[in-house]
Amino acid sequence: MRQPPLCSATKVKVSALHEKSQAELTQSLDQYKRELLDLKVQQVAGAGASKGSKIRDVRKNISRVLTVITRKNRDSVIAQYAGKKHIPKDLRAKKTRAIRRALTKHESTRRTVRQQKKDAHFAVRQYAIK
């Protein structure tokens, strides 16, 4: 089934882009870039302000295509590192700086040898109150 050519005046759907292959995405990216160039030439030539909204739509479509390409590349690299011990820093969960530097659960519950001896020899006393 052949798809109709992309129309610049309308916003391209990201869901439609996700279904395309890498080659199709690069082809549509080139098409959008050519279209943007044509629109800019027309604008400079004095076509008027009507090209402004079309230029904006084409620029947004280019950014959507680039975002999908980047996401697909990133997902493929993440799949390569799945189950491995070391993951590149840019693929790790960002979270917050404080969370990344906080002690792990295991580290926070560990006790020193000295503290273990204190706990063993001087246990907390419990008194029965009448």
C-alpha positions as a Markdown table, in Angstrom:
| # | Residue | x | y | z |
|---|---|---|---|---|
| 1 | Met | 0.0 | 0.0 | 0.0 |
| 2 | Arg | 1.5 | 3.3 | -1.1 |
| 3 | Gln | 1.2 | 6.3 | 1.2 |
| 4 | Pro | 0.5 | 9.7 | -0.1 |
| 5 | Pro | 3.3 | 12.3 | -0.1 |
| 6 | Leu | 3.7 | 14.3 | 3.0 |
| 7 | Cys | 2.0 | 17.6 | 2.9 |
| 8 | Ser | 3.9 | 20.5 | 4.4 |
| 9 | Ala | 0.9 | 22.6 | 5.4 |
| 10 | Thr | -0.3 | 20.0 | 7.9 |
| 11 | Lys | 1.4 | 18.7 | 11.0 |
| 12 | Val | 2.9 | 15.3 | 10.6 |
| 13 | Lys | 1.8 | 12.7 | 13.2 |
| 14 | Val | 4.5 | 11.2 | 15.3 |
| 15 | Ser | 2.7 | 7.9 | 15.5 |
| 16 | Ala | 3.0 | 7.7 | 11.7 |
| 17 | Leu | 6.7 | 8.5 | 11.9 |
| 18 | His | 7.3 | 5.7 | 14.4 |
| 19 | Glu | 6.0 | 3.1 | 11.9 |
| 20 | Lys | 8.5 | 4.2 | 9.2 |
| 21 | Ser | 12.0 | 2.7 | 8.7 |
| 22 | Gln | 15.2 | 4.6 | 9.1 |
| 23 | Ala | 15.6 | 5.0 | 5.3 |
| 24 | Glu | 12.1 | 6.4 | 5.0 |
| 25 | Leu | 12.6 | 8.8 | 7.8 |
| 26 | Thr | 15.8 | 10.2 | 6.3 |
| 27 | Gln | 14.1 | 10.5 | 2.9 |
| 28 | Ser | 11.2 | 12.4 | 4.5 |
| 29 | Leu | 13.7 | 14.6 | 6.4 |
| 30 | Asp | 15.4 | 15.5 | 3.1 |
| 31 | Gln | 12.1 | 16.2 | 1.5 |
| 32 | Tyr | 11.1 | 18.6 | 4.4 |
| 33 | Lys | 14.5 | 20.4 | 4.2 |
| 34 | Arg | 14.1 | 20.9 | 0.5 |
| 35 | Glu | 10.6 | 22.2 | 1.0 |
| 36 | Leu | 11.8 | 24.6 | 3.7 |
| 37 | Leu | 14.5 | 25.9 | 1.4 |
| 38 | Asp | 11.9 | 26.5 | -1.3 |
| 39 | Leu | 9.6 | 28.3 | 1.1 |
| 40 | Lys | 12.4 | 30.6 | 2.3 |
| 41 | Val | 13.4 | 31.4 | -1.2 |
| 42 | Gln | 9.7 | 32.3 | -2.0 |
| 43 | Gln | 9.6 | 34.4 | 1.2 |
| 44 | Val | 12.7 | 36.4 | 0.2 |
| 45 | Ala | 11.3 | 36.8 | -3.3 |
| 46 | Gly | 8.4 | 38.7 | -1.8 |
| 47 | Ala | 5.6 | 36.1 | -1.7 |
| 48 | Gly | 4.2 | 37.8 | 1.4 |
| 49 | Ala | 3.5 | 36.8 | 5.0 |
| 50 | Ser | 1.5 | 33.8 | 4.0 |
| 51 | Lys | 4.6 | 31.7 | 3.9 |
| 52 | Gly | 5.4 | 32.4 | 7.6 |
| 53 | Ser | 3.0 | 29.8 | 8.9 |
| 54 | Lys | 4.0 | 27.2 | 6.4 |
| 55 | Ile | 7.7 | 27.7 | 7.2 |
| 56 | Arg | 6.9 | 27.2 | 10.9 |
| 57 | Asp | 5.0 | 24.0 | 10.2 |
| 58 | Val | 7.8 | 22.6 | 8.0 |
| 59 | Arg | 10.4 | 23.5 | 10.7 |
| 60 | Lys | 8.3 | 21.7 | 13.3 |
| 61 | Asn | 7.9 | 18.7 | 11.1 |
| 62 | Ile | 11.7 | 18.5 | 10.6 |
| 63 | Ser | 12.2 | 18.6 | 14.4 |
| 64 | Arg | 9.6 | 15.8 | 14.8 |
| 65 | Val | 11.4 | 13.6 | 12.2 |
| 66 | Leu | 14.8 | 14.3 | 13.9 |
| 67 | Thr | 13.3 | 13.5 | 17.3 |
| 68 | Val | 12.0 | 10.1 | 16.1 |
| 69 | Ile | 15.3 | 9.3 | 14.4 |
| 70 | Thr | 17.2 | 10.1 | 17.6 |
| 71 | Arg | 14.8 | 8.1 | 19.7 |
| 72 | Lys | 15.1 | 5.0 | 17.4 |
| 73 | Asn | 18.9 | 5.2 | 17.5 |
| 74 | Arg | 18.8 | 5.6 | 21.3 |
| 75 | Asp | 16.5 | 2.6 | 21.7 |
| 76 | Ser | 18.7 | 0.4 | 19.6 |
| 77 | Val | 21.8 | 1.3 | 21.7 |
| 78 | Ile | 19.8 | 0.7 | 24.9 |
| 79 | Ala | 18.8 | -2.7 | 23.5 |
| 80 | Gln | 22.5 | -3.5 | 22.9 |
| 81 | Tyr | 23.4 | -2.7 | 26.5 |
| 82 | Ala | 20.4 | -4.5 | 28.1 |
| 83 | Gly | 21.6 | -6.9 | 30.8 |
| 84 | Lys | 25.1 | -5.6 | 30.8 |
| 85 | Lys | 26.9 | -4.4 | 34.0 |
| 86 | His | 28.2 | -1.1 | 32.7 |
| 87 | Ile | 25.9 | 1.3 | 30.7 |
| 88 | Pro | 27.1 | 4.6 | 29.1 |
| 89 | Lys | 26.4 | 7.6 | 31.3 |
| 90 | Asp | 24.1 | 9.2 | 28.7 |
| 91 | Leu | 21.8 | 6.2 | 28.8 |
| 92 | Arg | 21.5 | 5.9 | 32.6 |
| 93 | Ala | 18.6 | 7.3 | 34.5 |
| 94 | Lys | 19.1 | 11.0 | 35.2 |
| 95 | Lys | 16.9 | 11.4 | 38.4 |
| 96 | Thr | 18.5 | 14.2 | 40.5 |
| 97 | Arg | 22.0 | 14.8 | 41.6 |
| 98 | Ala | 21.2 | 14.2 | 45.3 |
| 99 | Ile | 19.5 | 10.9 | 44.5 |
| 100 | Arg | 22.4 | 9.7 | 42.4 |
| 101 | Arg | 24.9 | 10.5 | 45.2 |
| 102 | Ala | 22.8 | 9.1 | 48.0 |
| 103 | Leu | 23.8 | 5.9 | 49.8 |
| 104 | Thr | 22.3 | 2.7 | 48.6 |
| 105 | Lys | 19.9 | 0.7 | 50.9 |
| 106 | His | 22.7 | -1.8 | 51.6 |
| 107 | Glu | 25.3 | 0.9 | 52.4 |
| 108 | Ser | 22.9 | 2.8 | 54.7 |
| 109 | Thr | 22.1 | -0.3 | 56.8 |
| 110 | Arg | 25.7 | -1.4 | 57.3 |
| 111 | Arg | 27.3 | -1.1 | 60.7 |
| 112 | Thr | 31.0 | -0.8 | 61.7 |
| 113 | Val | 32.7 | -3.6 | 63.6 |
| 114 | Arg | 32.9 | -1.2 | 66.6 |
| 115 | Gln | 29.1 | -0.5 | 66.5 |
| 116 | Gln | 28.4 | -4.2 | 66.2 |
| 117 | Lys | 30.4 | -4.9 | 69.3 |
| 118 | Lys | 28.6 | -2.1 | 71.2 |
| 119 | Asp | 25.2 | -3.5 | 70.2 |
| 120 | Ala | 26.2 | -7.0 | 71.3 |
| 121 | His | 27.6 | -6.0 | 74.7 |
| 122 | Phe | 25.4 | -3.1 | 75.7 |
| 123 | Ala | 22.0 | -4.0 | 74.4 |
| 124 | Val | 19.1 | -1.6 | 75.1 |
| 125 | Arg | 17.6 | -2.6 | 78.5 |
| 126 | Gln | 13.9 | -3.0 | 78.8 |
| 127 | Tyr | 12.2 | -2.3 | 82.2 |
| 128 | Ala | 8.8 | -3.5 | 83.3 |
| 129 | Ile | 6.8 | -0.7 | 84.8 |
| 130 | Lys | 4.1 | -1.4 | 87.3 |
